[in-house]
Amino acid sequence: MENIQDKLFIVKDFLFSETCGFLVDNFSKNLKDTGQPGIFRGPVGHDNHKSEDAGINKNASSVSGINKIIQKTEDINYNIAIDIFTSTCTNIEKTVSNIFKKNLLLKSYFYSHMKSGGLNRLHMDNYSEGQSEDFSAILYLSDNYEGGLINFPKLKTELKPNAGTLIAFVGNEELEHEVKEVVFGERINIICFLSERRDNEN
C-alpha cells in the first residue's frame, strides 16, 4: 500500500483487471442518466434510498454494513456481477477500516460511469455536519481513457490509477478534489462512503 502525506491511501491490485472488465461489461448495458453531462450510474445502494429505486433489500442485516442488492434479472452474468459488486463493497468496508484503524460502516455505494465530457468540479465529500467524519473510497474499474484525472490541489497530487486500484481518504476540506473532464474513453468506478460505527452497532 502506498500513501501520500498519510492522507491519501492507494491499494494497487485490489481487484483483478479481468474482474473489473466483467463488471463493466455487465453494468454498462443498464446505465441510468444522472442528469449531469457525461455521467451515468449503474447499481447503487444507500440506507436512505427507496428499495424500488435503488434495488436494495431494506430488511438486510446491518451487521455487515451492506444492503444486499436484489436487482435479479434473467441475465445470469448480470446476477453474478451484482454478487461480485456486493462482495467487493464488503471487502472495501473491511479494507478501509484496516487502513484507518477504525470500525467503519459502509453507508452508501454506487457504480459511476463517466463518458466523454463528464467531470466533477472541485468539492469535498463531507459537505454537511452529519458527514464531517466520513471516509471515502474509490475503486477504479477502467483505465483506458484520456483526461479524467482525480486532482487533490492541497496535496499537489493528480492521479490516474490502473484498473483494480482502490484509493481511500477522509473527505474533509483538506482533501478537496475534482475529476477533470474525460476527453476520450470511459472512466468507471465504484464509489463508497463510510462512517464510524456507533457503540450500539455490531
N, C-alpha and C positions, 0 to 999 in steps of 0.2 A: 504494500500500500504506500502511495506517495501522499504527501500533504504540502500545502502551500501556506506558510506562516501559521501552521497549526489551526487553520480556519477552514480551509477547503481541502477535502479528503478525496483521493482518487483511487478507486479499486479497479485495476485492469482485469480483463478476462473474468468478470463476474458471471457472465453468461456466454456460452459458446456462440460464435458468429452464425453457425448453422441454425441454432435455436432462435436467434434474433430474426433470421430470414424467414423461418417458419411462421413466427408471429406476424411479421409484416405481410407475408403472402396472404394470410388468412384474414387479418383485420382490415387490410386495405380495401377489401371487397365490400365492406359495410361501414364506410365512414359517414359521419354526420357533420354538416356545416356548422361552425360555431358562430357565424355571422361576422367573423374577422377575416379580412382578405388573406387567402393562402393558408388558413389554419383550420384543420379538421380534427375530429376526435373519434376514437373507437370506444371500446369498453371502458366503463367508469364505475367507480364505487365511492360512496360517500355516506356518512352517517345521517346526513340531512336530506339526501335525495329521496324522492318518491320511488318506490320499488318499480313502478311501471316505466319510469323514465330511465332509471339507472340500471335496471336489470339485476338488482341485488336482493338477497334474502334478508328481509328485515328481522327475521327471527333467528339469525345466525348467532352463534355463541360469541360473546365479547372477549372470551379468554384469549383468542388468537389475535384479536385486533382486526381481523379480516371479515368483511361481509362477503360470503361466498357469492360470486356472480352466477346467476342461473339463466343466462341467455342461451338456453339449449336450443339447437336447431337440428334440421335434418342433415346438415353437413357435419360428418364425423370429424373431419380435420379442424373445422372451426371449434367444435366442442373440446377437442384436445388442446387447441390453442388457448381456450378460456381456462382450462385446468392449469396449463403451464403459466399463464398470466397470473392466476390467483396464487399459485405456489411461489412464483417469483416474488410477488409482493410480500409474502410471508418471510421469505429469505431477506428481502430488503429491510423489513422491520427488525429482524434479528441482527443483521449486519450493522445497521446504523446505530442500534442500541449498543453494540460492542464498540463501535468507533468512539462514541461519546460517553461510554460507561454509564449509561442511564437505561432505565426500563421504559422503553418507548412503545407507544401505541400508534399504529397506522390509522390516521383519521380519514384520509382520502387519497385516491389514486386514480390516474386516468392515462389513456393512451393518446398521445399527442402526435399529430401528423401534419407537418408544415411543408407546403409546396412552394414553388417559386413565388416570390412576393411576400411570403409570410415573415413576420418579425414580431418581436416583443420588446417594447420600449423599456427604458431604464425604470426599475421598480425594486421594491423589497417585498419578499413573500409575507413577512409578518407585519402587515399594514394595520392591524387592529389590536386592541388591548387583549382580546381573547386569544390572539395568535402570537403574542410577544415573545414567547419562549419556544416556539415551534421550530422543528428541524425540517430541512428539505432534502430530497434525494432525486436524482435524475439518472435513469438507466438509458444509455444510448443503444438504439436498435439498428441504426444505419450510420454510415459514414461516407456514402457515395453522393455527396452534394457539395456545392460551392457556396461560399458565404455561410450564414447561419452560425457563426461563431458565438459562443457564450462569453460575454465580457464582464469582468469584475473590476470596475475602474479603480476602486480603492486598494485593490490588491495588485493593480497593474498587470492583470492576467487575462489573456484570451485563450480559449480552449476549443479544440475540435477533436474530442475523444473518438477513439475507434469504437466500432460496434461491439457491444458486450461490456463496455466500461460503465461503472457506477461512480457518480460524484455525489458528495454529501456535504452539507454546510448548515449553519444556523442562519435562518432567513432574516436577519436583522439589518439595521441600517448600514452597518459596516460591510455587509455582503450584498449591497445593491448590485443588480446585474441586469443585463439586457441580452437579447438574442438578436444579432444583426441579421439583416434581410437575407433570406435564402435566394441566391441568384440562379442556381440550377440544381436540379435533383430534388430529393425529398429527405427532410430532417425528421427522424422519427424517434420518439422517446416514450418511456413510461415515467410519469412524474408522480412523486409521492410526497405527502406532508404528514409529519408525525409530531406527537406531543408526549410529554412525560405522563405516565400513568399516575392516577391519583392513588392514595393509600388504600382505598377500598376496592380497587380494580385488581383482578388476578393478573 
